[in-house]
Amino acid sequence: MIPNIYQSERYKLLIVVPLALLAIGLVFIPHIQLDTSLRGGVSLQIPTNTTLTPVQITSMINARIPGAQTEVVKSASGLTITLAANSSVTAARGQDAALYSAYSNYSNDTLRMAIYQSELKLNASNTTAQGLLTAARFNQSLYAHQINASFAAISADLTPFNLVPNSSLNLSSPAGMVTQSTAYLTQAASSYERFVLAQVGAVIPFTTYSYQEITPSQASSFLSSMIDIIIAAFVLVAISVFFIFRTPLPSFTVVFGAANDILIALGAMGAFGIPLGTASIGGLLMLIGYSIDTDILSSIRILKRGESTPQERAFSTMKTGVTMTSSAIISFAILFVISYIAFIPTYYEIAGVVLVGLIADVFTTWFGNTPIILWYKLRKGVH
């Protein structure tokens, strides 16, 4: 028979276990890698009945396209191949954003100069307008220099594509450089698309395809939205939990349990190379639900039930909770193994995140949340 760990006078020391796991997780979180959906890249869908496995296709494409970081998903309709964004195009897009920002400021100062010049025509002795005109000219010159620097960087970044400038454009004009930059990026993206299609076609011949590019800025925006969603989920959970318990400590403990599971899962992703993407973020959101469920189960039974002693209620609840979590762990472990063998990245990411999080939840809930709630209950001196 398993002894009741909460009968020991040192039961509060159990919290060291989830805190230690949290510390380890924090060490590996900086090593998390983003997948294509959150770092930018290209997605290619092709209908094919090839007998090559996803692992073989991945290896062959990576050998042909340096830095591709290929991911392949095989389905009844064909293949979905995702590749990392071209580093040269990504760098040029970053410079293009800087160029547009500088050009916007340049245009604003040009407009201001026209306004101040008009004011000086009406009143040449207007010292305020003269000062503002001088400042606007200085700023315009500064932004023109930034535009030139950004355009030069874009041209250098895209050198591997051997792009030809439009001879009709005036490259000494800021507006001309903005227009040429857009043209360069369009040409480079088209050139890289042709290269990708040629290299993939050499591995798996195809006639029809769907090609989609996710720019780093789009990916960054999506990542920001996902972070906002997770934060909103925690806020709503915190409000709901506080409404249930109406006291700070139990509410904080429940939310801490969910946050601890998430951070441990993120650390495991960094340690084992599970990329952070739309699929794994979905897994993290699922994990919040699982964690809150077990934490509330423990807290309610200890705080609001009256049968037996708090220690006995805590232990009885632990046996029920561990049984529930074990069933989920087994299910996601099976999904993880199958998706790993079949090379299905979406299921692999979801299952990996939830599996690690559920294992962490066993320690967080029953070695962290429950001892704190039990101490809180015993401190109040009532059963």
C-alpha positions in Angstrom: 0.0 0.0 0.0 1.3 3.4 -1.0 2.0 5.6 2.1 0.2 9.0 2.4 3.0 11.5 1.6 0.9 14.3 3.1 1.0 12.7 6.6 4.7 13.5 6.9 5.6 16.6 8.8 8.0 17.5 5.9 5.4 17.4 3.2 6.0 21.1 2.4 9.5 20.1 1.1 7.8 18.3 -1.8 7.5 21.7 -3.5 11.3 21.5 -4.2 10.6 19.0 -7.0 8.4 21.2 -9.3 10.6 24.3 -8.5 13.7 22.3 -9.6 12.0 21.2 -12.8 11.1 24.9 -13.4 14.7 25.9 -13.0 15.8 23.3 -15.5 13.1 24.4 -17.9 14.2 28.0 -17.7 17.7 27.0 -18.6 16.6 25.4 -21.9 13.8 27.9 -22.9 16.3 30.2 -24.8 17.2 27.2 -27.0 13.7 26.9 -28.5 13.6 27.0 -32.3 10.7 28.4 -34.2 9.2 26.5 -37.1 8.3 28.0 -40.5 4.9 29.2 -39.4 6.5 31.5 -36.8 9.9 32.4 -38.4 8.8 32.7 -42.0 9.5 30.5 -45.0 7.8 28.8 -48.0 5.2 26.1 -48.2 4.9 23.9 -51.3 2.0 21.5 -51.9 2.3 18.9 -54.6 0.1 16.0 -55.6 2.3 12.8 -55.9 2.2 9.1 -55.2 5.9 8.8 -54.6 7.1 5.8 -52.6 9.8 7.9 -50.9 9.3 8.4 -47.2 9.1 11.9 -45.6 12.5 11.3 -44.0 14.1 10.5 -47.3 12.6 13.5 -49.0 13.7 15.8 -46.2 17.3 14.6 -46.4 17.4 14.9 -50.2 16.0 18.4 -50.3 18.2 19.6 -47.5 21.2 18.4 -49.5 20.1 20.4 -52.5 19.0 23.6 -50.7 21.4 24.8 -48.1 19.7 25.9 -44.9 16.3 24.7 -46.0 15.4 23.1 -42.7 12.8 21.0 -44.6 9.7 19.6 -43.1 7.6 17.1 -45.1 4.0 16.0 -44.4 2.6 13.1 -46.4 -1.1 12.7 -46.9 -3.5 11.0 -49.3 -3.5 14.1 -51.6 0.3 14.4 -51.8 3.0 16.2 -50.0 3.2 19.5 -48.1 6.9 20.7 -48.0 7.9 23.6 -45.9 11.3 25.3 -46.1 13.0 28.1 -44.2 13.0 31.5 -45.7 15.9 32.4 -47.9 18.4 34.2 -45.7 19.3 36.8 -48.4 15.7 37.7 -49.1 15.0 37.9 -45.3 17.9 40.2 -44.7 16.8 42.4 -47.7 13.3 42.6 -46.4 14.5 43.8 -43.1 16.5 46.6 -44.8 13.4 47.3 -47.0 11.3 48.0 -43.9 14.0 50.4 -42.6 14.0 52.1 -46.1 10.3 52.6 -46.0 10.4 54.0 -42.5 13.1 56.4 -43.5 11.3 57.4 -46.7 8.1 58.1 -44.7 10.0 60.4 -42.5 11.8 62.0 -45.5 8.4 62.6 -47.1 7.0 64.2 -43.9 9.9 66.6 -43.7 9.6 67.4 -47.4 6.0 68.4 -46.7 7.0 70.4 -43.6 9.6 72.3 -45.6 7.0 73.3 -48.2 4.8 74.6 -45.4 7.5 76.6 -43.7 8.7 78.0 -47.1 5.1 79.2 -47.8 5.0 80.8 -44.4 8.3 82.6 -45.0 7.0 83.9 -48.3 4.3 85.6 -46.4 6.6 86.8 -43.6 10.3 86.6 -44.3 11.1 87.7 -40.7 9.3 84.7 -39.1 12.1 83.4 -37.0 10.1 80.4 -35.8 9.4 79.2 -39.4 13.1 79.8 -40.3 14.2 77.6 -37.4 11.7 74.9 -38.2 12.7 75.0 -41.9 16.4 74.5 -40.9 15.5 71.6 -38.7 13.4 70.0 -41.4 16.2 70.3 -44.0 18.6 68.7 -41.6 16.2 65.8 -40.9 15.5 65.4 -44.6 19.2 65.1 -45.3 19.6 62.6 -42.5 16.7 60.4 -43.8 18.0 60.6 -47.4 21.3 59.2 -46.1 19.4 56.4 -44.3 17.5 55.6 -47.5 20.8 55.4 -49.5 22.3 53.2 -46.9 19.3 50.8 -46.7 19.1 50.6 -50.5 22.8 49.8 -50.7 22.3 47.0 -48.1 19.4 45.6 -50.1 21.4 45.5 -53.3 24.3 43.8 -51.4 22.0 41.2 -49.8 20.4 40.3 -53.1 23.7 40.1 -55.0 23.4 36.2 -55.3 20.2 36.7 -57.5 22.0 38.8 -60.2 19.2 41.3 -60.3 19.0 43.9 -63.1 17.9 47.5 -62.1 15.3 49.3 -64.1 17.3 51.7 -66.3 14.4 54.2 -66.4 14.5 54.8 -62.6 16.5 57.6 -61.0 18.5 55.9 -58.3 19.6 59.2 -56.9 16.0 59.9 -56.0 14.6 58.5 -52.7 11.4 57.7 -54.4 13.3 55.9 -57.2 15.2 53.8 -54.6 11.9 52.8 -52.9 10.4 51.7 -56.2 13.6 49.8 -57.2 13.8 48.1 -53.8 10.3 46.7 -54.3 11.2 45.5 -57.8 14.4 43.9 -56.5 12.5 42.0 -53.8 9.8 40.8 -56.2 12.5 39.6 -58.6 14.4 37.8 -55.8 11.3 36.1 -54.4 10.4 34.9 -57.9 13.9 33.7 -58.5 14.0 31.8 -55.3 10.6 30.2 -56.0 11.9 29.0 -59.4 15.0 27.6 -57.6 12.9 25.8 -55.0 10.6 24.3 -57.6 13.6 23.1 -59.7 15.3 21.5 -56.7 12.2 19.8 -55.3 11.2 18.7 -58.9 14.6 17.0 -59.2 13.7 14.9 -56.1 10.0 14.4 -56.8 8.8 15.2 -60.4 5.5 17.1 -60.4 3.4 19.1 -62.8 0.9 21.0 -60.6 1.7 22.7 -57.3 0.7 25.3 -54.8 3.4 27.7 -53.6 3.0 30.1 -50.6 5.4 32.3 -48.9 5.2 33.4 -45.3 7.4 36.5 -44.8 9.2 37.0 -41.5 7.1 40.1 -40.7 3.9 38.0 -41.2 5.4 35.3 -39.0 6.4 37.8 -36.3 2.9 39.3 -36.3 1.4 35.8 -35.9 3.8 35.0 -33.1 2.8 38.2 -31.3 -0.9 37.3 -31.7 -0.2 33.8 -30.3 1.5 35.3 -27.3 -1.4 37.6 -26.7 -3.8 34.7 -26.9 -1.8 32.8 -24.2 -1.6 35.8 -22.0 -5.4 36.4 -22.4 -6.0 32.7 -21.6 -4.1 33.1 -18.3 -5.9 36.3 -17.4 -9.3 34.7 -18.0 -8.3 31.6 -16.0 -7.0 33.8 -13.1 -10.3 35.7 -13.0 -12.3 32.5 -13.1 -10.3 30.8 -10.4 -10.4 33.8 -8.1 -14.2 33.9 -8.6 -14.3 30.2 -7.4 -12.1 30.5 -4.4 -12.5 34.3 -3.5 -9.1 34.2 -1.7 -5.7 35.1 -3.1 -3.5 32.2 -2.1 -5.5 29.3 -3.6 -6.2 31.3 -6.7 -2.5 32.1 -7.1 -1.5 28.5 -6.5 -3.8 27.2 -9.3 -2.5 29.8 -11.8 1.1 29.1 -10.7 0.5 25.4 -11.4 -0.6 26.1 -15.0 2.3 28.5 -15.6 4.8 26.1 -14.2 3.6 23.3 -16.5 3.9 25.6 -19.5 7.4 26.8 -18.6 8.6 23.2 -18.0 7.1 22.2 -21.4 8.8 25.1 -23.1 12.1 24.0 -21.5 11.6 20.5 -22.8 11.0 21.8 -26.3 14.3 23.6 -26.1 16.1 20.6 -24.7 14.7 18.0 -27.1 14.4 20.2 -30.3 10.6 20.3 -30.5 10.0 23.5 -32.6 7.6 26.2 -31.5 4.9 26.6 -34.1 1.1 26.9 -34.5 0.8 23.2 -33.6 2.9 23.3 -30.4 1.1 26.5 -29.3 -2.2 24.7 -29.7 -0.6 22.0 -27.4 0.3 24.6 -24.9 -3.2 25.9 -24.8 -4.5 22.4 -24.3 -2.0 22.0 -21.5 -3.4 25.0 -19.7 -6.8 23.3 -19.6 -5.4 20.0 -18.3 -3.3 21.8 -15.6 -6.2 23.9 -14.3 -8.4 20.9 -14.2 -6.1 18.9 -11.8 -5.2 22.0 -9.7 -8.9 22.9 -9.2 -9.7 19.3 -8.4 -7.1 19.2 -5.7 -7.9 22.7 -4.2 -11.7 22.2 -4.1 -11.5 18.8 -2.4 -9.0 20.0 0.2 -10.7 23.3 0.9 -14.4 22.7 0.4 -15.0 19.1 1.4 -15.5 18.1 5.0 -15.1 14.3 5.1 -12.0 12.8 6.8 -8.9 14.9 7.4 -7.3 17.4 4.9 -4.3 15.0 4.6 -6.5 12.1 3.7 -8.5 14.2 1.3 -5.3 15.4 -0.4 -4.0 11.8 -0.8 -7.3 10.5 -2.0 -7.5 13.3 -4.6 -3.9 12.6 -5.7 -4.7 9.0 -6.5 -7.8 10.1 -8.5 -5.8 12.8 -10.3 -2.8 10.7 -11.1 -5.1 8.1 -12.6 -6.8 10.7 -14.8 -3.5 12.2 -15.9 -1.9 8.8 -16.5 -4.7 7.9 -19.0 -4.0 11.1 -20.9 -0.2 10.5 -20.7 -0.6 7.1 -22.3 -2.9 8.5 -25.0 -0.5 11.2 -26.0 2.6 8.9 -25.7 1.0 6.6 -28.3 0.2 9.6 -30.5 3.8 10.9 -30.1 5.3 7.5 -31.1 3.1 7.1 -34.1 3.6 10.6 -35.3 7.4 10.3 -34.9 7.5 7.0 -36.8 5.1 8.3 -39.5 6.9 11.7 -39.5 3.8 13.8 -39.0 5.3 17.1 -37.6 1.9 18.6 -36.6 0.9 15.7 -34.4 4.5 15.2 -33.2 4.7 18.8 -31.9 1.3 18.7 -30.2 1.8 15.3 -28.6 5.4 16.1 -27.5 4.3 19.4 -25.8 1.3 17.9 -24.1 3.1 14.7 -23.1 5.9 16.6 -21.3 3.5 19.1 -19.8 1.3 16.3 -18.4 4.3 14.6 -16.8 5.3 17.9 -15.3 1.7 18.5 -14.1 1.9 15.3 -12.0 4.8 16.9 -10.0 3.5 20.4 -10.1 0.0 19.6 -8.9 0.7 16.9 -6.3 4.2 18.1 -5.1 3.6 21.8 -5.5 0.0 22.9 -5.6 -1.4 20.4 -3.2 1.1 20.9 -0.3 0.6 24.6 -0.5 -3.2 24.3 -0.4 -2.9 21.7 2.4 -0.6 24.0 4.4 -3.1 26.8 3.9 -6.0 24.6 5.1 -4.2 23.4 8.2 -3.0 26.9 9.0 -6.6 27.9 9.2 -7.1 25.2 11.9 -10.3 23.7 10.4 -11.1 20.5 8.6 
